[in-house]
Amino acid sequence: MTRNSVEKYMPRIRGTLIVGALLALPAMPAHALSISTVDGNADAGLSLVNALLAPSSGITVQGGSTSFIGTSTQSGTFTDFSLPSSDPGEPTLNLPDGILLTTGVADIPLSNTDTGFSNETGTGSNTQLDAEFNGTPNYSDSNDQNVLSFSFTVDPGITSVSAELVFGSEEFSEFPSFTDAFAFFVDGTNFAVFPGGERILQSSGTQDEFNDNEDNSYGIEYDGLTDVLGVTGLLDLNVSVHTLTLIIADEGDTSLDSGVFLGGLTAGTEDDGGLGTPSEVPVPAAFPLLFTGLLGFGILKSRRKQMPA
């Protein structure tokens, strides 16, 4: 091959080498879940609210409206929530960054090695939660409450607020009669309710909603974890200032912790509230790399068409 021939085909060769190198790179590993506890001081509630809101959420928090009940280690913020399962057929759990509210402590181990992970907070019962679950089978008084509440305004035309969550419990599956519970109150109404009317709790009636983690397949402490759920609360359009109250608590005793990971709170225009599948599917980590490779092939093909024979 002459020098002129080499120079003629060099752009094509360089393009092929670049695309090949890109495709040979391994997919970037997902960042590990990180949890930071929030001190139970005067600023704890505001720190949690700021972490809960999605970027450009459309929600304006009213100054001085935030209320928090919890100990210095009971709640936290989290980033990079992506939990794949080592068991075939179980879903990977992905959440936007957000907050963790618990009935014990938020600095939970990132492996399931304790068969009875349990912490007593002494924060007492919650009358709003007890009233909501009154009459639910096996439910009695709540204990170890963890509560975040705040007031907010939204732009005209907004009818709802939504977030994504995963509920986990150490009670699963050995103690189905203990109904540790979570509620998502918007303007006084709990919207953490499935289409069939079931609420989020750890009991014999809702354990079908959990993925079994007793074998540490998800690499986190709780023995059971729900799928990723979307929760939408409808605003009371008769008021201009709205309230959101998040409550989780033990039920019947103060043993064995439960927690709710919640993130991406944003305003919307939904007209149907409750629990369901999140509307947005997370983009797989390998997708940007695949797109880069395809883009490289496209550029190379375009150059080939432009090159003279």
RODO-180901 format. One record per residue: residue in one letter; x, y, z of N, C-alpha, C, O, CB in turn. Coordinates in steps of 0.02 Angstrom, whole numbers, plus 32768, in hexadecimal, padded with zeros to 4 digits. Each point is the difference from the previous one (the first is absolute). Glycine has a CB too. Example, Ala and Ser with C-alpha at 12.3 -4.5 7.8 and 13.67 -1.06 7.14 Angstrom:
a82947EE481867FD3803B8000802D803C800080347FFF80217F6D7FC6801D
s804D80707F9E802A803B80037FD98037802580198037800880227FA97F8C
END
This chain:
m802B7FC480007FD5803C8000802C803E8000802D8006802A7F777FBC8014
t8050806C7F948028803D7FFC7FEE803180377FCD7FF98022803B7FF77F63
r8025804280847FF2803380337FBF80247FF27FDA800F802E80A17FFE7FE4
n7F7880037FAE7FC280227FEE7FC37FD780127FCD801B8015806F801F7F8E
s7FC97F8380557FC87FD480127FF48002804B7FC78001801680537FB67F87
v801D804880897FF9800280497FDF804180167FD28000802980937FB87FE3
e7FB180807FD77FE3804080127FB780037FEC7FD7801F8023809980187FD0
k7F7F7FAA7FD57FBA80007FE97FD27FDD80317FC88018800C80617FEA7F7F
y7FEE7FC680907FD57FD8802C8009800F804A7FDE7FE3802A80257FC57F7F
m802C80858068800D800D80477FC3801A80267FF57FE980388081802F7FA8
p7F62801780057FC4801580267FD27FC680107FE57FFB8036802380747F93
r7FF17F6380067FD47FC6800B801D7FD380367FDC7FE5802A7FFE80207F5E
i80697FF2807780217FD580327FF9801F80457FF17FDD803180607FFA7F78
r7FBB806B805C7FFA802180417FBA7FF9801C7FF77FF3803B8063805D7FA3
g7F747FBA7FF77FBA7FF980177FF17FBB801A7FDF7FF880338000805F7F7A
t803A7F77802F7FF47FBB801680217FF280437FE27FDF802B80177FFE7F5E
l8044803C808080237FF6803F7FDD8022803A7FFB7FE38037807080147F8A
i7F7D804680347FDE802580367FC07FDC80147FF47FF7803C803C80747F99
v7FA77F827FFA7FC17FDD8010800E7FBF80237FDD7FEE80307FEC80487F6E
g80697FA5804A80117FC080208015800A80487FEE7FD8802B80337FFC7F67
a80078061807A8016800C80457FC68012802D7FFD7FEA80398070803C7F9B
l7F64800180127FC5801380287FD77FC380127FEB7FF9803A801380767F8E
l7FF77F6680087FD77FC5800D80247FCE802D7FDF7FD780217FEB803A7F71
a80787FF2807080257FD1802A800080158049800E7FD8802C8038800D7F73
l7FA9805B806D8000801780467FC87FDE80267FC97FF77FE5806780777FF9
p7FDC7F7E80617FCB7FE280287FCE803580158011803B8006803D7F6D8023
a7F7480437FE37FCE802E801A8016801B8043801B7FDB80297F897FE87F9A
m8051807E80488015801F803F7FD87FE180397FC37FFB7FFB805B80707FC9
p80037F8080727FDC7FE380387FD3803380228010803B8003804D7F73800C
a7F6B803A800A7FD2802D802580208014804280247FD9801F7F787FF17FAB
h80568074804A8019801780407FDC7FDA80387FC77FEB7FF7805480877FDA
a80067F8680677FE37FDC80387FD0802D8026800C803C8007805B7F7C8002
l7F63802B800F7FD08024802A8024801F803B80277FDF80237F7D7FD37FB9
s804F808E8030801E802480387FC8802080297FD580227FE580957FF47FD9
i7F987FDF80847FCE801B802E8023802B803480317FEB801E7F837FB27FD0
s803380A0801C801B802D80337FC9801280317FCC801A7FEB808980147FC4
t7FB57FC480917FCD801180317FFA804B8009803180257FF67FE57F6E8044
v7FAF80837FD97FF28047800A7FF4800B804B7FD37FE1801D7FFB802B7F6E
d8059801F80937FF8800D80477FBA801980107FE380267FD980977FF4802F
g7F6B7FD0802F7FBC801380137FFE804580217FE6800780377FFE7F827FD7
n803780A97FD080008044801A7FCC802B7FDC7FD67FE67FDA80A4800F8045
a7F8A804C7FED7FCD802D7FE3800380027FB47FCD800F7FE0803A80358087
d80327FAC7F7C800780037FB77FF57FBC7FDF80037FFB7FC3804C8063804C
a7FA47F6E80187FFB7FBD7FE47FC77FFC7FCD800A7FE47FCA80237FED80A1
g7F9980497FA67FC77FFC7FD3800D80237FBE7FEE7FE57FCB7FC880168098
l806880407F9F800E80257FC380337FDB7FD57FFA7FFF7FC27FEC806C807A
s804C7F777FE380327FD97FDB7FDF7FC67FDC80107FF27FC68048802F808D
l7F7A7FBE7FCE7FDC7FC87FE17FD480177FC77FFE7FE07FCB80057FE580A2
v7FD980727F9D7FD580197FCB802880127FC27FEC7FEF7FC87FC4803C808F
n80887FF77FB3802A80137FC780197FC37FDA800580017FC3801D8067807A
a7FEE7F637FE880187FC27FDF7FC87FDB7FDE800C7FDC7FD0804E801C8085
l7F69800F7FC37FC67FDD7FE47FEB801D7FBD7FE97FDB7FD47FF2800B809F
l802B805B7F857FE780217FC4802B7FEF7FC2803D7FFF80047F96805E8044
a800B7F967F8180247FF77FC1801980437FE77FE5803480137FD37F687FD1
p807C80657FF28016803F7FE17FC6801F7FD97FDB7FDD7FDD809C7FF9801C
s7F81806C800D7FC980237FDD7FBD7FDE800F7FDA7FF07FD2807580347FD3
s7FA47FD0809B7FC57FD980157FBE80257FF57FCC7FE07FFA807C7FE98059
g7FBA80797FA97FC280267FFB7FDC800780437FC780168002802F7FC27F8B
i802D801780A97FE480048044802680358027803D7FFD80047FA07F897FFA
t7FFF80AA801E801F803580287FEE7FF580497FC680088014803580497F8B
v80377F9E80897FF57FF180477FF780418026802680307FF7801E7F678000
q7F8A806C80337FF2803A8029803380058039800B7FD080247F7B80297FBF
g8098804180248032800B80347FE47FF480457FC980188011806E80397FA6
g7FED7F8A80727FEC7FF380457FCA7FCC80087FE67FF78037803A807B7FDF
s7FCD7F6C7FB37FC87FD1800580157FB8800D7FD67FD5800C7FED80757FA8
t807E7FA9804A80187FBB80047FFD7FE7804880158022802F80357FF27F6E
s7F9C7FAF806B7FFB7FDF804180207FBB7FFB7FF57FDD7FCF7FA28063804F
f808F7FAD801580237FC07FFE7FFC7FDF8045800B802080338043800A7F73
i7FA27F95805B80027FD8803D80307FC57FF37FF37FD77FD37F96804A804E
g80AC7FDC800480307FCA7FF8803E800C8029800E803880157FC67FB57F79
t80527FDE807E803E80058025803880187FD27FF6800B7FC47FE47F9A808B
s806180617FCD8039801B7FDA80197FD07FCA802480157FD37FFC802A8092
t7FCC7F817F9F80177FD07FCD7FC67FDC7FDE800B7FD07FDB805D80218066
q7F5B80257FCB7FC67FDB7FE77FF2800C7FB67FE17FD77FDF7FF080318093
s804680317F737FF380117FBA804180107FDD8034800C80207F5A80207FFE
g80707FD47FA0803C80117FDA7FF080127FB97FC77FFB7FEA80797FB9805E
t7FF380617F947FFB800B7FB980287FCA7FDC802E7FE3801D7FC5809A7FF4
f7FFC7F757FB080257FCD7FDC800C80167FB87FDC80297FE57FF17F7E8064
t8067803D7F9A801080097FBA80117FBD7FE080117FD08023801980A67FF4
d7FD17F877FA780147FC57FDA7FDD7FC0801680207FCC800B804F806A7FE4
f7F4F7FCE80187FD97FC580137FF57FD57FC37FD3800D7FD77FF480338086
s80607F8B7F9D7FF87FCF7FCB80127FBC801D803A7FF2800E7FE180627F97
l7FB27F838066800A7FBF80207FEC7FC87FD07FC57FF17FF9802680438078
p80467FAD7F6F7FF17FC57FD87FFB7FC4802E801B80008037802180307F65
s7FA07F9C804D7FF97FC38028802B7FC97FE280077FFB7FC37F848027805E
s80917FB6800B80267FC67FE87FD27FC57FEE80177FCE7FE6804A80578061
d7F5F7FE27FC87FD07FCB7FF07FE0800E7FBC7FE580367FF680057FB78085
p80197FE37F567FE0800B7FBE7FB6800E80087FDD7FE2802980787FD27FA2
g7F938079800C7FB9800F80007FEB8038802E7FC9801B7FF980277F717FEB
e803A8087804C7FEF8038802C801780417FE0803480027FE07FD67FB48086
p7FD080807FA2800F803F7FDD803B80258020800D7FF8803C7F7B80107FA3
t809A801F7FF9802F8031801B7FDA803C80187FD380197FDE80887FC07FD4
l7FB6803E808A7FDB8038801F802980407FF780378006801A7F937FAC803B
n801A807E7F87802180407FF37FD3803980187FC480017FF280797FCE7FAB
l7FE0806080877FDB803B80178028803F7FF4803D7FFE80007F8A7FBC8057
p8017807E7F9E8023804180008018800F80477FE67FE480307FD480467F6F
d807880018067801A801280427FC8801A802B7FD180207FE880A07FFA7FE7
g7F947FDA80737FCA8015802C800F7FF580498038800B80177F7A7FDD7F8E
i801B8001808080057FFA80497FEC7FBA80177FDC7FDC7FDD800D80A0802E
l802E7F7380307FEE7FC180217FE2801080448021801F802A803A7FA27F99
l7F67802B80487FDF800580417FF97FBA801C7FEE7FD27FDC7FD380988002
t804D7F8D806380007FBD801D7FDD7FFE80437FEF8033801D807B7FB77FA7
t7F8B7FD980537FE67FF5804480397FEF802F7FF47FEC803A7F9F7FEC7F97
g80AB802F8018803A7FF180298039802F7FF28001803880197FDC7F527FEA
v8053805F7FD58039802A7FED800880007FB47FEF7FCF7FDE804A80188090
a7FE080517F77800780077FB880437FE67FE680067FF17FC57FAF80718041
d807D7F99802580417FE87FE980007FB3800080247FE08026801680888007
i7F9D7F7D7FA77FF77FB77FFD80397FE07FDB801D801F7FD37F667FF08031
p808F7FB4800D80357FDD7FDC7FED7FF37FB87FC57FF57FF0805F7FD6807B
l800E80367F697FF47FF17FBA800C7FB77FF1801E7FED7FCD800280888015
s7FC97F61804C7FFE7FB87FF87FCE7FE680337FF6801F803480837FD97FA1
n7F697FCF801D7FCE7FE4802E80207FC780277FFE7FC67FEC7FA3805A7FC7
t807D7FF2808580237FCF80297FE37FF8804680157FD58026805180457F99
d7F69801180527FE17FFF80427FB97FE67FF97FD7801F7FDC80728042804D
t7FA77F687FF87FBD7FE37FF97FCC8026802A7FC47FF17FFB80717FA07FF0
g7FE2809E803D7FD08025802980168048800B8008801780387FD97F808000
f8029808E7F908017804580037FCA802A80227FCA80097FE5807C7FE97FB2
s7FCA802980A47FCC80208029801E8038802980347FF980207F8D7F9B7FE5
n801C80A67FFA8015803A80267FC38025801A7FD1800D7FD980997FFE7FE2
e7F94800580847FC88024801E8011804A80028036801380177FAA7F88802E
t7FF280907FA4800D80487FFC7FE28027803A801A803580117FEB7FBF7F74
g7FC57FF480997FDE802480357FD9803C7FE87FEF802C8028806A7FAE8021
t7F98802A7F757FDC80397FE57FB47FF980067FDC802F7FEF80837FE27FC3
g7F897FB780667FB97FF980107FD47FF17FC480177FED7FCA7FFE805E8092
s7FA97FBE7FAF7FCE7FEE7FCF7FEA803D7FD8800E803980137FCC7F698036
n800280527F807FE780357FD67FB57FF97FF87FE87FCE7FE48086803A7FDF
t7F6C802980547FB77FFA80007FE480037FB97FCD7FE07FF280318055807F
q80227FF17F627FE780047FBB80077FBE7FDC7FD37FEA7FDC804B808F8021
l801B7F66800E800A7FBE7FE17FD17FCD801E7FE47FD77FDC80938046800F
d7F807FE480577FD37FD080217FB980097FE87FDC7FCE7FF6806E8032806E
a7FA0803D7F917FBC800C7FE77FF97FE67FB97FCB7FE57FEE802B8080805C
e803D7FA27F8D7FFE7FE97FBB7FFB7FB47FFC7FDC7FE67FD68067807D8009
f7FE07F7A804E80027FB77FFD7FCF7FDF803180017FC38008807680457FD5
n7F60801F80437FCF7FE4802E7FD27FCF7FDB7FE380117FCD802280598079
g7FF57F5A7FD57FD67FCD7FE180267FD17FD27FE57FCD7FEB7FBF8082801C
t809D7FC27FEA80287FD37FD780117FC2802880158006803A801B805B7F85
p7FC87F638025800F7FC2802680478002801D803080137FDE7F817FAE7FD8
n8055802B8088803F7FFB8025801F804280138034800280207FDE7F957FA4
y7FCE80A18029801E804180107FE9801880447FC4800080108042801C7F77
s802B7FFA80A37FF0801F803F8027804180048010801D7FCC7FDA7F73806D
d802780888002802180408007804580007FE180247FCE80027F9B80468066
s805480267F7C804280087FE28035801180357FF0801780377FD9800E7F5E
n80757FD08058803A8010802B803A80167FD47FFF7FF67FC37FDB7FB78095
d805880737FC6803D80137FDD7FF180287FC1801E7FF47FCB80197FA68061
q7F9C80977FDA7FED80277FC6803A802A7FE5802C801580257F607FEF8008
n807380067F91802E802E7FDE7FD680287FCF7FE07FE37FD480857FCE8038
v7F9980907FFC7FD0802A7FDC8024803C7FE18028802280217F7C7FBA802E
l804C80327F728016803D7FDE7FC380217FE27FD97FE07FDC809A7FEF800B
s7F84807280287FC580247FE7801580477FEC802A801E80207F897F9C8029
f802D80607F82800E80457FEC7FC6801A7FD57FD97FD97FE580A48012801F
s7F7F80577FF77FCE80217FD68022801B7FC2803C800F80007F8080108065
f801D7FE67F65801D80157FC07FCC801E7FD27FC37FF8800B80937FAF8001
t7FC1807C7FC27FD4801B7FCC80197FE67FBC80397FEA7FF97FAC807E804D
v7FEE7F9B7F8980117FEB7FBB7FE480337FCF7FD8802B801380277F5B800F
d801680767FA07FE8802D7FCD7FB87FF07FED7FE97FC8800C808C80447FC8
p7F66802480107FBC7FF27FE97FFF7FC67FCD802E7FFA7FD77FB4807F803C
g7FEB7F5E7FF17FFA7FC77FD3801C7FC0801B7FF37FCA7FE5801180867FC0
i80257FB48090801C7FC4801E7FCA7FDE802B7FDD80218026809880127FDB
t7F857F8C7FF87FCC7FDB8024801A7FC8802D7FD97FE280257FDD80397F7C
s808C7FD7805C80197FC680258049800880128023802C7FE57F8A7F8D7FDF
v806A801C806980477FF8800E800F7FB57FFE7FD77FD78016802F80948031
s80357F837FA080117FBA7FF880487FF38015802A802D7FFE7F847FC97FA5
a80607FCC807280437FEB801280077FB67FF27FCF7FDF7FED803A807B806C
e80337F8B7FB0800D7FB97FF9801A7FE580428023802480247FF47FE97F60
l7FD97FB4808B80137FE58042800E7FB67FFE7FE97FDC7FD37FD4807D8062
v80687F907FFC80087FBA80117FF77FF9804B802180238027802E7FC77F76
f7F857FEA80787FF37FF3804780227FBE80127FF97FCE7FDD7F9880718021
g80957FC2803980227FC480177FF07FF080487FF1802E8027806A7FE87F88
s7FA87FAA80647FF07FED804480287FC4801780097FD07FDA7F85805F8017
e80897FD4804D80217FC7801F7FCD7FCE801A80117FC7801180508082800D
e7F5F7FCC7FE57FCB7FD380177FF37FC87FCD7FEA7FC980127FE38097802D
f803F7FAE7F817FF47FCF7FCA80307FC58009803A800B80137F9F80517F9D
s80117F6880437FBB7FEA7FF77FE87FDA803D7FC97FE48002804A80167F82
e8018800780B07FF27FD7803B7FC58019802A7FE07FD980228098800A7FDF
f7F7A805F7FFB7FCF801C802E7FC980267FDA7FFC803D8005805D7FCC8053
p7F7D7FD37F837FCD80217FD87FC9802180287FD980277FE4803F7F867FC6
s7FE4804680967FCC801F802980158044801B7FD88022802080007F6C7FFF
f806780877FD48017804280168000802E7FC480277FF77FD180207FD7808C
t7F8D80647FA47FF280287FC58022804480037FDE803480027FB57F917FF3
d80B0803B800C802380407FFB7FE780247FC27FF57FE17FCC80727FF0806E
a7F8F80717FCB7FD980227FCD802080427FEA8027801F80257F737FAD800A
f805580487F93801580407FE47FC380237FE17FD67FDF7FE2809F7FF58008
a7F88806E801E7FC980277FE1801D803F7FE08031801D80177F7C7FB6803D
f803280417F758013803B7FD87FC3802D7FFE7FD67FFB7FD3807F7FC37FE5
f7FA6806F80797FC5802B8006800980407FD9802F8026800D7FB97FAA8065
v7FEC803D7F5E7FFE803F7FDC7FBF802380117FCA7FE67FF1807F7FEC7FB0
d7FBD8068807D7FC5802680167FD17FD480297FC380057FFB804680447F9F
g80147F8C80907FDA7FD880307FEA7FBD7FE87FE37FDA80277FF9808E8006
t802F7F867F937FEB7FC07FE5803D7FD57FF2803180177FE17F68801E7FED
n80647F8B804780377FD27FF47FF97FE27FBA7FCE7FE07FF0803A8006808B
f802C80257F5B7FFF7FE67FBC802F7FC67FF680097FE87FC87FD9808A8011
a803D7F76805C802A7FC47FFB7FD37FC2800380037FD9802F806180628007
v7F737FBF7F967FCC7FCD7FFD80017FDF7FBA800280237FCE7FB6801C8087
f80487F7F7FAA7FFF7FDC7FC07FBA80047FE17FD0800F8023808B7FA38007
p7F9F80417F957FBF80047FDF7FCA7FD580217FC580127FFD807880047F9B
g7FD77FB280877FCF7FD680217FED801780467FD67FE1802180577FC37F9D
g7FF1809380597FF0801C804180327FEF80367FFB801A80387F907FE07FA7
e80A67FD9801380327FEE80328030803A800B801380237FD07FE37F648011
r801E8083805D80318034801080457FE1800680087FC380007FA08080803C
i808B7FE87FC980447FE78008800B7FED80488002802B802D8027801E7F74
l7FDE7F77806B800F7FE78043801D7FBA7FF97FFA7FDF7FCC7FA980668068
q807D7FA48002801F7FBE80007FD07FD1802480017FFB803D807680367FC1
s7F617FAC7FDD7FCF7FD4801F7FEF7FC87FCF801580007FC67FBC805E807F
s80097F717FD37FEF7FC67FD67FD880157FC380007FDC7FCE80007FDC8097
g7FDD80817F9E7FD780157FC8802680217FC87FE680057FC87FC080088088
t8097800A7FBD802680257FCD80457FE37FF48028801F7FDC7F9880468043
q80507F617FFC80437FE67FF6800C7FEA7FB8803A7FF47FED7FC67FE8808A
d7FCB801E7F61800A7FF27FB9802480387FDD801D7FF67FCA7F7B7FC58037
e80678081801C8020803A7FE2804C8001800C8022802B7FE57F7380148029
f80857F93801B804680028015802B7FCF7FD77FE97FCC7FEB7FF280558088
n80647FF37F8480347FD37FE780267FE4803C80148026802C7FF6801B7F66
d80007F7E807080207FDF8038804B80107FFF80237FF27FCF7F867FB28030
n806F8078803880488010800680207FDC803B8035801480187FB5805B7FB4
e7FF77F5C804C801C7FDC803980427FDE7FEF80277FEF802D7F6580007FFE
d808080067F95803E7FE17FEA803580347FEC80337FEE7FE27F8B7FAE7FF8
n803580A48035802F80377FF0800880097FB5803480167FE980087FD38082
s7F9180067F6F800580077FB7800580497FEA801D800F7FCC7FA37F888029
y802580978034800380477FEF803780268023800A803C7FF37F7E7FBD7FF9
g809D7FE9804180388022801F7FEC803B802A801F80357FFD80247FA67FA5
i7F87801D80857FEB8034802F7FDD7FDE803A7FEB7FC67FF9800980907FAA
e80067FCB80957FED7FDD803E7FB97FE580007FF77FC78017805880828021
y7F807FDB7FB07FBA7FEB80087FF37FBC7FDF80187FF37FCA7FC78086803A
d7FFA7F5D801E7FF17FBD7FE87FD080007FC57FFF7FD07FD9801480068099
g7FC5805E7F877FD280057FC87FFF80477FE48004803080267FB67F75800B
l804280617F8D7FFF80417FDE7FC980007FCA7FFC7FD07FDA80808041803D
t7F5C80237FE77FCF80057FCA8023800F7FBE803A80147FFF7F6E80138053
d80347FD07F778016801C7FC18004804C80067FE7801D80307FE67F817F90
v80528082800F7FFC80497FFC7FB880137FF07FE37FE97FCF80978020800B
l7F6A8022804F7FBB80157FF87FFC804B7FF580268026801E7FB47F7B802B
g7FF980747F8C7FF180467FF97FC48011802D7FD07FDA8002805D80287F88
v7FD6803680997FC8801680297FED80467FEA802A802C7FFA7FFB7F8C8068
t7F9A80527F927FE680417FEA7FC9801780307FD17FDB800D804B800A7F7B
g7FEC805780927FCD801E802B7FDE80397FDE8021802C7FE380207FB28080
l7F7D80237F9F7FD980357FE07FF8803B802F7FF07FF6803B7FD47FB47F7F
l80478091802D7FFA803D80287FB78013800A7FD67FF67FD4809980308001
d7F837FF680657FBE801E800D7FFF80447FDE8020802F80177FD27F948059
l7FEB80427F598001803C7FD77FD88039801F7FFD80377FE580107F817FB8
n7FD5803C809D7FDB80358023802E8028802E7FEA8032801D7FB07F887FDE
v80A58031800B802F8025802A803C80157FD6800F7FDF7FCE7FCC7FE2809A
s804680747FAC803A80197FDB80427FE8801D80327FFD7FDD7F8B80678003
v80437F8B8060803B7FE680217FF37FB880137FCE7FF2802280528082800A
h800A7F5F7FBF7FF67FB8800980307FE480348031802080137FA87FD87F76
t80197FCB808D802B7FDF8031800F7FB97FE97FD77FDE7FE27FF88068807B
l806E7FA67FB180157FBA7FF5801A7FE78042802C801F801F7FF07FF47F67
t7FCB7FB4809180167FE0803E80127FB87FF27FD77FD97FE97FE08074805B
l80877FA27FCB801A7FBC7FF780097FE180448020801D802C801A80017F68
i7FA97FA6807680037FDF804280117FB67FF77FE27FDE7FD67FCA80748059
i80847F977FF8800E7FB8800480057FF0804A80188028802880247FD57F67
a7FAD7FC6808480027FED80477FFD7FB480077FE57FDD7FD57FE3808F804A
d80557F7C80187FF57FBC80157FB87FF880167FDE80318011809B7FC28012
e7F707FCF7FDE7FBC7FF3801780017FC9803480207FCC7FF67FB080577F9C
g800E7FE980A67FF77FCC8032803A7FF880307FF67FEB80397FC47FDD7F76
d80838047803B803B7FFB802A803480327FE77FF280297FD47FF67F5C8046
t8055807680018036802B7FE980397FD87FE2803980187FFB7FA8803C805D
s80117F6E7F9480347FD27FE980007FFB7FB47FCD80077FDF802A7FBA808B
l804480317F7A800B7FF47FB97FEE803D7FD67FC680157FFD80237F718017
d804980967FCC7FF880407FDD7FDF7FF87FBB80037FCC7FE08061805C805D
s7F7D800F7FAF7FE880087FBB801780457FE9800F802C80287F8C7F887FEB
g806880567FAA801580407FE57FE2800C7FBC7FEE7FD17FDC807B80278065
v7F9280487FAC7FE880117FBD8033802F7FE080118034801B7F767FBE8009
f80907FFA7FA0802A802A7FD67FD280267FD17FD77FE17FDE808D7FCE8029
l7FA380927FF77FD1802A7FDB802780377FDD8028802280207F797FC48031
g805380247F6E802480357FDD7FDC801A7FC37FCE7FE47FEA80997FE8803E
g7FB4806C7FBE7FE6801C7FC27FBC802080057FD87FFD7FD180697FAE7FF7
l7FB0807680717FBE801F80077FF8803A7FCF802B802D7FFD7FD37FB2807D
t7FCC80207F607FF680337FCE7FB6800F7FF77FD57FD6800E809480067FB8
a7F88806080227FBB80147FF27FEB7FE77FBC802A7FF67FD37FE380708075
g7FB17F8E7FAF7FE87FE77FC17FB780127FF47FE380298024806E7F7A7FE5
t7F93803E7FC57FBA800F7FED7FD77FC07FFD7FD17FFA7FD88055806A7FE7
e7FEB7F6C806C7FDB7FC080017FBA800B801D7FF5802E802880777F927FE5
d7F6580157FDE7FBD8003801C7FEC7FBE80227FC67FF68011801C805E7F96
d804F7F8080627FF37FC0802080387FF38032803A7FF97FED7F897FDA7FAD
g802C802A80A780327FF7803380077FB880177FD57FD67FF28015809D8032
g804D7F7E7FFF800B7FBE801B80447FE47FEE802D80257FEC7F597FC8800E
l80827FD2800F803E7FDD7FF37FFE7FDC7FBC7FCB7FE77FEC8046800B808F
g8027800C7F6480057FDC7FC180487FFC7FEA802E800C80277F5F80197FBA
t807C7FC97FE080437FFC7FE3801680467FEB7FD980257FE280137F657FF6
p805280898038801880437FEB7FF980087FB580097FD07FDA804780328086
s7FA0803A7F8B7FF3800D7FB9803F80017FD67FFD7FF37FC47FA0804D805E
e809C7FCF7FFD803E80047FDA802B7FC3800F800A7FED803A7FF180907FC8
v801F7F647FC9802C7FC68008804780198001801480237FD27F9A7F917FF4
p807B803A806D80458017800280277FE87FC37FF67FC97FE8800680378094
v8031802C7F6A802A7FEE7FC780367FD080178023801080307FC5805F7F97
p80217F58801980357FD18014804480227FFD800C802B7FD67FB07F768000
a8071804B80588042801F800580277FF97FC08028802C7FF07FD87FBE808A
a7FF77FE07F6180277FF47FC37FE680277FC4802280027FCD7FF97F8D805F
f7FAA80907FD97FE280217FC7802B80397FE4800880047FC37F8A7FDD806B
p808A804C7FFC802980357FE4803B7FE57FD88012801C7FCD7FCC802D8091
l80417F807FB980387FE37FDD7FEA7FE37FBD802280097FCE80157FDE809F
l7F907FF77F937FE57FE47FC27FF280387FCE800E7FFA7FC47FC17FA5807B
f801380987FDB7FF080387FD4803F801D7FE1800280117FC57F9980088081
t809B7FED7FE3803F801A7FE7801B7FD47FC8801880197FCD8000801980A4
g7FE57F8C7F9A80177FD27FCC7FD980077FC0801D80017FCA80067FB2808F
l7F9B80517FAD7FD680077FC4800E80427FDD800080047FC37FA77FB58072
l8064807C7FF3801080417FE380417FFC7FD98007801C7FC97FBD801E8094
g806D7FA17FBF80407FF87FDE7FF77FDC7FBE801E80147FCE801B7FEA80A0
f7F9F7FCD7F917FF37FDC7FC27FDE802D7FCD800E7FFD7FC47FE87F99807D
g7FDC80957FD87FDD802D7FD2803080317FE07FFB800E7FC47F9F7FE68081
i809480277FE2803280307FE6802C7FDD7FCD800E801C7FCA7FF1802480A1
l80187F837FA6802B7FDB7FD37FDD7FF27FBD801D80077FCA801C7FC58099
k7F8780207FA17FDA7FF17FC37FF9803E7FD580047FFD7FC37FBE7FA88078
s803280957FE77FF8803E7FDC804080127FDB7FFF80167FC77FAB8010808D
r808F7FD17FCE8040800F7FE1800D7FD37FC3801A80167FCD8011801080A4
r7FC27F9B7F96800C7FD17FCA7FD980167FC180197FFB7FC87FF97FA9808B
k7FB080747FB87FD880167FC7801F803C7FDE7FFB80087FC37F9E7FCD8076
q808980567FEF801C803E7FE580447FF47FDE8016802A7FD87FAC80158080
m80607F897FB880427FF47FE57FFC7FEA7FB77FD57FD77FEE805380098085
p8003803B7F6280017FEA7FB9801B7FBA7FFA80297FEA80287FE6808C7FB4
a7FDB7F677FF280177FBB7FF6804980007FED801D7FCA7FF67F7080147FE7
END
